[in-house]
Amino acid sequence: MIRVIGLGPGDIDRVPGPVLSVLEDPAQTVIARTEHHPAAVQLAERRAVVFCDDLYESFEKFEDVYEAIRGRVLDAAAGGPVVYAVPGSPLIGEFTVRQLADSNHRVEVIPGESFVDAILSEVAYDPLDRGLQILNGHELPDPLVMDKPTIVAQVDRPEILSEVCAEIDRVTPEGTSVTVLAGVGASDAMIVESAPEEVDSSLAGFRTSLFVDAEPGGVVGAIQTMRMLREECPWDRTQTHASLVKNLVEESYELIEAIEGLDGSEEDWVAYAAVEDELGDVLLQVLFHAVIARQAGVFDIDDVAEVMRQKLVRRHPHVFGDVTADTPEAVKSNWDQIKKGERGSEDDSALHGVPSGMPALHRASKIQNRAAKSGFDWDEAAQVLPKVHEELDELRAAMGGDGDIEAELGDVMFSIVNLSRHLGIDTELALRSATGRFEKRFRRMELDGPLKGLDLEQLNARWESAKRNI
């Protein structure tokens, strides 16, 4: 028989009498996982106790330590009844207990008061109120979601405590406080409340935990804030999916502008701050549309995220399945085939699925690429140039009164997109670059004085001077 007993969170006087009698029974061999616990030390003052701290010093990996502890307990059990004593409760955070339960020996687990019980008692919180999450300070989840009161355990080293507090500070609103509970359940317990960035890292230890009860921040906080605005703000209440389209387009372009400000260096913090801000504005639009749909009883942001997750898994069988795709081109080909099979439309045109709301230049390129995959394309860029000239001639004729000027101008632009595609140039980026150069040169012209009132020759002179400088 192997009995696994929890020593509770602190002093031995918190251990129930019947359990203590088993621990003090001289017929039992008592093996304690660690002496870094007051009840274990106090028990060793009353009787012989075998500690396993030497095994922690003998192995580099915790997995090896736990296996060695398991072996020590099983070896002792071969010679008679054994009690394996662990801090707190055997049911929380005790990996060796799991391993012993999987052995062929008969194992009886006697639960004890856990550190969670002691913490909840100290902070006077009922987990049935708003829920509770318990995290391991060595393995914080990513993303870290603090949407309910949280206990972070195993902050046993100063660097771990500092890292945990930094993460809490990052994802919770300004003004959040954390409660550091060191050694609860013992006479030397310390309970300190402070801002995450001000926590004394020397409070770290084997029996130190954090309790955080903050308003949700991060994505969860943003969702809740958006829902409140939709209910209480007069402007937000009147918005519709249609009225927000222009905001989504505008915010997307502002994000593009911020991304173009990145210079590729890891130290480009100012530009990254701009990208962060603009990404938030785009996320706001996504949340806004999701909140409106939620009120209509159609879907919520969680549904949006889950549909996206399923799509990512489905379209990446080389990662989540047994398909092989070793190159970006192979991945793109698989993606296109899977996407085509998902359409579920009677429209089997190669051009189906290109959104009509895309920017015109981008959509023209997309349409041309789809047509090219069906074989409707020139072989090289040189073959496209005569078509550009042909469309220009037709535009000249229209300007002379022989044709539809708007249609002919559109044909010219469409042929230019085709030429750009064959040259491997993104028309959107090319035009944005050209517009940027024009803006810089025009502003340079303005530095020499007002432009209004200058004749064409003077304007041309200013322009050529600006071109030489930019």
C-alpha positions in Angstrom: 0.0 0.0 0.0 1.2 3.5 -0.9 -0.6 6.3 0.7 -0.3 9.8 -0.8 -1.0 12.5 1.7 -1.2 16.2 1.4 0.5 18.3 4.1 -1.6 21.3 3.5 -0.4 24.8 2.7 1.5 25.6 5.8 2.1 24.5 9.4 1.5 20.9 10.5 -1.3 22.1 12.9 -3.5 22.6 9.8 -3.3 18.8 9.0 -6.4 17.0 10.1 -5.9 14.7 13.2 -6.7 11.4 11.4 -4.2 12.2 8.6 -1.6 13.3 11.1 -1.9 10.0 13.0 -1.1 8.2 9.7 2.0 10.4 9.2 3.2 9.8 12.7 2.6 6.0 12.6 6.1 4.4 13.1 5.0 1.4 11.0 4.9 3.7 7.9 7.9 4.8 6.0 7.4 8.5 5.2 8.9 10.0 2.1 8.3 13.7 1.6 8.8 15.3 -1.8 10.6 18.3 -0.4 11.8 19.8 2.9 10.9 23.3 1.6 7.6 23.2 3.4 6.9 24.0 7.1 4.7 21.0 7.8 7.4 18.6 6.3 10.1 20.1 8.5 7.8 20.0 11.6 7.0 16.4 10.8 10.7 15.5 10.6 11.1 16.9 14.1 8.7 14.2 15.4 9.8 11.2 13.3 12.1 10.0 10.6 11.3 11.4 7.2 13.1 10.7 3.9 13.3 13.8 1.7 13.8 13.9 -2.1 15.5 17.3 -2.4 18.8 15.5 -3.3 17.1 14.2 -6.5 16.4 17.8 -7.6 20.1 18.4 -7.4 21.0 15.2 -9.3 19.0 15.9 -12.5 18.6 18.8 -14.9 15.1 18.1 -16.1 12.0 17.9 -13.9 10.8 14.9 -15.8 13.9 13.0 -14.6 13.4 14.2 -11.1 9.8 13.0 -10.9 10.7 9.6 -12.3 13.5 9.3 -9.7 11.1 10.2 -6.9 8.6 7.6 -8.2 11.3 5.0 -8.2 12.3 5.9 -4.6 8.7 5.5 -3.4 8.2 2.2 -5.3 11.4 0.8 -4.0 10.4 1.7 -0.4 7.0 0.2 -1.0 8.6 -3.2 -1.8 9.7 -3.4 1.8 6.5 -2.3 3.6 3.8 0.4 3.8 4.8 3.8 2.6 3.4 7.3 2.9 4.4 9.8 0.2 3.8 13.3 1.6 3.5 16.3 -0.7 2.9 20.0 0.0 -0.7 21.2 -0.2 -3.1 18.8 -1.9 -1.9 15.7 -3.9 -4.5 16.6 -6.4 -3.0 20.0 -7.5 0.3 20.4 -9.2 1.8 17.1 -8.1 3.1 15.3 -11.2 4.7 12.4 -9.2 1.3 11.6 -7.8 0.0 11.0 -11.3 3.0 8.8 -12.1 2.4 6.7 -8.9 -1.3 6.4 -9.8 -0.3 4.9 -13.1 1.9 2.2 -11.5 0.8 -1.4 -10.7 0.9 -0.7 -6.9 -2.2 0.0 -4.9 -2.2 3.8 -4.3 -4.6 5.6 -1.9 -4.7 9.4 -2.3 -5.8 11.3 0.8 -6.6 14.9 -0.2 -5.4 17.8 1.9 -6.0 21.5 2.1 -4.4 23.0 -1.0 -2.7 26.4 -1.4 -5.7 27.4 -3.5 -8.0 26.9 -0.4 -5.6 29.0 1.7 -5.4 31.8 -0.9 -9.1 32.0 -1.4 -9.6 32.2 2.4 -7.0 35.0 2.7 -8.5 37.1 -0.2 -12.1 36.2 0.8 -13.2 35.2 -2.7 -15.8 32.6 -3.7 -14.9 31.1 -7.1 -18.5 30.5 -7.9 -19.0 34.3 -8.0 -17.1 35.1 -11.2 -15.1 32.0 -11.9 -11.4 31.3 -11.2 -8.4 30.3 -13.2 -5.2 28.8 -11.8 -2.0 29.2 -13.8 1.6 27.9 -13.6 4.1 30.8 -13.4 6.6 28.7 -15.3 4.2 28.2 -18.2 1.9 31.1 -18.7 -0.5 30.6 -21.6 -0.1 32.6 -24.8 -2.2 34.6 -25.2 -2.6 35.4 -21.5 -6.3 36.1 -20.9 -7.2 37.7 -17.5 -10.9 37.7 -17.8 -11.6 36.3 -14.3 -9.9 36.3 -10.9 -6.6 34.4 -11.3 -4.1 32.6 -9.1 -0.6 32.3 -10.5 1.3 29.6 -8.6 4.9 28.3 -8.7 6.6 31.8 -8.8 9.5 30.3 -7.0 12.3 32.4 -8.4 12.8 36.2 -8.6 13.1 36.2 -12.3 9.9 34.1 -12.7 8.0 36.5 -10.4 9.3 39.5 -12.3 8.3 38.0 -15.7 4.8 37.0 -14.5 4.2 40.5 -13.1 5.4 42.1 -16.4 3.0 39.9 -18.4 0.1 40.8 -16.0 0.9 44.5 -16.3 0.9 44.1 -20.1 -2.6 42.6 -20.4 -4.5 44.3 -17.6 -5.8 47.9 -17.4 -3.8 50.7 -15.8 -4.3 50.8 -12.0 -4.5 47.0 -11.6 -3.0 45.6 -8.4 -1.7 42.1 -7.6 -1.7 40.4 -4.2 1.5 38.5 -3.5 0.9 35.6 -1.0 4.1 34.1 0.4 3.9 31.2 2.7 0.2 31.3 3.4 -0.9 28.8 6.1 2.2 29.3 8.2 3.1 31.7 11.0 5.6 33.6 8.8 3.2 34.2 5.9 3.5 37.5 4.1 0.7 39.1 2.1 1.6 42.2 0.0 -0.6 44.1 -2.4 1.0 46.4 -5.0 1.1 47.4 -8.7 2.5 44.7 -10.9 5.5 46.8 -11.8 6.3 47.4 -8.1 6.2 43.9 -6.8 9.3 43.0 -4.8 10.9 40.1 -6.6 12.5 38.9 -3.3 9.1 37.6 -2.3 9.5 34.8 -4.8 9.7 31.3 -3.2 8.5 27.7 -3.3 5.2 28.7 -1.5 4.6 32.0 -3.2 1.6 32.7 -5.4 -0.2 35.7 -6.9 -3.9 36.6 -6.9 -5.2 39.1 -9.5 -8.7 40.3 -9.7 -8.7 43.0 -12.4 -11.1 44.3 -15.0 -10.5 42.4 -18.3 -7.9 43.9 -20.6 -6.6 42.9 -24.0 -9.0 41.3 -26.5 -11.6 40.3 -23.9 -11.6 43.9 -22.5 -11.9 45.4 -25.9 -14.9 43.1 -26.7 -16.7 44.1 -23.5 -15.9 47.8 -24.1 -17.3 47.6 -27.6 -20.5 45.9 -26.4 -21.0 48.6 -23.8 -20.5 51.4 -26.4 -23.0 49.7 -28.6 -25.6 49.8 -25.8 -24.8 53.2 -24.3 -23.2 55.5 -26.9 -25.7 57.4 -29.1 -23.4 57.3 -32.1 -22.4 53.7 -31.8 -26.0 52.6 -31.4 -27.0 54.1 -34.8 -24.2 52.4 -36.8 -24.9 49.6 -39.3 -22.8 47.2 -41.3 -23.2 49.5 -44.3 -22.4 52.7 -42.5 -19.1 51.3 -41.1 -17.8 50.1 -44.5 -16.1 53.5 -45.2 -14.4 53.3 -41.8 -13.1 49.9 -42.4 -11.6 50.9 -45.8 -10.1 54.1 -44.3 -8.6 52.3 -41.3 -7.1 49.6 -43.6 -5.4 52.2 -45.7 -4.0 54.0 -42.6 -2.6 50.6 -41.5 -1.0 50.2 -44.9 0.6 53.6 -44.5 1.9 52.7 -41.1 3.4 49.4 -42.4 5.1 51.3 -45.2 6.8 53.3 -42.5 8.7 50.3 -41.2 12.4 50.2 -42.2 12.9 46.5 -41.3 15.0 47.1 -38.2 14.1 45.6 -34.9 14.8 48.9 -33.2 12.2 50.7 -35.3 10.0 51.3 -32.2 8.3 54.5 -33.3 7.1 53.0 -36.6 6.0 49.8 -34.8 4.0 51.8 -32.4 2.2 53.4 -35.3 1.5 49.9 -36.7 0.2 48.7 -33.3 -2.1 51.7 -33.1 -3.5 51.2 -36.6 -3.9 47.5 -36.1 -6.1 48.4 -33.1 -8.2 50.6 -35.3 -8.8 47.8 -37.8 -9.5 45.4 -35.0 -12.1 47.9 -33.7 -14.0 47.6 -37.0 -14.0 43.8 -36.8 -15.3 43.9 -33.2 -17.9 46.5 -34.2 -19.3 44.4 -37.0 -19.3 41.3 -34.7 -21.2 43.2 -32.0 -23.8 44.3 -34.5 -24.2 40.7 -35.7 -24.5 39.5 -32.1 -27.3 41.8 -31.4 -29.0 40.5 -34.5 -28.6 37.0 -33.2 -26.5 35.8 -36.1 -22.9 35.4 -34.9 -20.4 36.7 -32.3 -16.7 37.4 -32.4 -16.0 33.9 -31.0 -17.9 32.5 -34.0 -15.8 34.6 -36.4 -12.6 33.4 -34.7 -13.7 29.8 -34.8 -14.6 29.9 -38.5 -11.2 31.4 -39.2 -9.5 28.7 -37.2 -11.3 26.0 -39.0 -10.4 27.6 -42.3 -6.7 27.8 -41.4 -6.6 24.2 -40.4 -8.5 23.1 -43.5 -6.4 25.1 -45.9 -3.1 23.9 -44.3 -3.2 20.1 -44.7 0.6 20.1 -44.9 0.7 21.3 -41.3 -2.4 19.8 -39.8 -2.8 16.7 -42.1 -0.7 14.3 -44.1 -0.3 16.4 -47.3 3.2 17.3 -48.4 3.9 20.9 -49.5 7.6 21.9 -49.2 7.6 25.2 -51.1 5.5 28.4 -50.9 4.3 27.7 -54.4 3.0 24.3 -53.4 1.2 25.8 -50.4 -0.4 28.4 -52.5 -1.6 25.8 -55.0 -3.1 23.7 -52.3 -4.8 26.7 -50.8 -6.3 27.7 -54.2 -7.6 24.2 -54.8 -9.1 23.9 -51.3 -10.7 27.3 -51.5 -12.2 26.4 -54.9 -13.8 23.4 -53.4 -15.2 25.4 -50.5 -17.1 27.9 -52.7 -20.2 25.7 -53.1 -21.5 27.8 -55.9 -23.0 26.9 -59.2 -20.8 29.6 -60.8 -17.8 27.6 -62.0 -16.2 30.5 -63.8 -12.5 30.9 -63.2 -13.3 34.5 -62.3 -15.8 33.5 -59.5 -15.0 34.8 -56.1 -13.0 37.9 -56.9 -14.8 40.5 -54.7 -16.3 43.5 -56.6 -15.5 45.7 -53.6 -11.7 45.3 -54.0 -9.7 48.4 -55.1 -9.9 48.7 -58.8 -6.2 48.2 -59.6 -6.0 45.2 -57.3 -9.2 43.6 -58.7 -8.0 44.1 -62.3 -4.8 42.3 -61.5 -6.7 39.5 -59.7 -9.1 39.1 -62.7 -6.2 39.0 -65.1 -4.3 36.4 -63.0 -7.4 34.2 -62.9 -7.8 34.5 -66.7 -4.1 33.7 -67.2 -4.5 30.4 -65.3 -7.0 29.4 -67.9 -4.6 30.1 -70.7 -5.9 33.5 -71.7 -2.7 35.5 -71.6 0.3 36.8 -73.5 3.6 35.0 -73.1 5.7 38.0 -72.2 5.6 41.7 -71.4 6.8 42.7 -74.9 3.6 41.4 -76.4 1.5 43.6 -74.1 3.1 46.9 -75.2 1.3 47.0 -78.6 -2.0 46.5 -76.8 -1.2 49.5 -74.6 -0.5 51.7 -77.7 -3.7 50.4 -79.3 -5.7 51.4 -76.3 -4.0 54.8 -76.3 -4.9 55.4 -79.9 -8.5 54.5 -79.2 -8.5 57.0 -76.3 -7.2 59.7 -78.6 -10.0 59.0 -81.1 -12.5 59.2 -78.3 -11.2 62.5 -77.1 -11.7 63.7 -80.7 -15.4 62.9 -80.4 -15.2 59.3 -81.8 -16.1 57.0 -78.8 -16.7 56.8 -75.1 -13.8 58.6 -73.3 -14.4 56.9 -69.9 -14.6 53.4 -71.4 -11.4 54.0 -73.5 -9.5 55.5 -70.5 -10.6 52.4 -68.5 -9.2 50.1 -71.2 -5.9 52.0 -71.1 -5.6 51.5 -67.4 -6.6 47.9 -67.7 -3.9 47.3 -70.2 -1.3 49.1 -68.0 -2.3 46.7 -65.2 -1.7 43.8 -67.6 1.7 45.2 -68.5 2.6 45.6 -64.9 1.6 42.1 -64.1 3.9 40.7 -66.8 6.7 42.9 -65.5 6.2 41.5 -62.0 5.2 44.9 -60.6 2.3 45.5 -58.2 0.3 48.3 -59.8 -1.0 49.5 -56.4 2.5 49.8 -55.0 3.8 51.4 -58.2 1.1 54.0 -58.3 1.4 54.7 -54.5 5.2 55.2 -55.0 4.6 57.5 -58.0 2.1 59.5 -56.0 4.5 59.7 -53.1 7.3 61.0 -55.4 4.9 63.6 -56.9 3.8 64.8 -53.4 7.5 65.2 -52.3 8.4 67.1 -55.4 5.3 69.3 -55.2 6.1 70.2 -51.6 9.6 70.9 -52.7 8.3 73.3 -55.3 6.2 75.1 -52.7 9.4 75.8 -50.6 10.5 78.3 -53.2 7.3 80.4 -52.8 3.6 80.3 -53.8 2.9 78.5 -57.1 -0.3 80.4 -57.8 0.3 83.1 -60.5 3.3 81.4 -62.1 3.2 80.8 -65.8 3.8 77.3 -67.3 7.5 78.0 -68.0 8.1 79.0 -64.4 6.2 76.0 -63.1 8.2 73.7 -65.3 11.4 75.2 -64.0 10.3 74.7 -60.4 9.3 71.1 -61.2 12.6 70.2 -62.9 14.5 71.7 -59.9 12.4 69.6 -57.5 13.1 66.4 -59.6 16.8 67.0 -59.4 16.6 67.2 -55.6 14.1 64.3 -55.2 
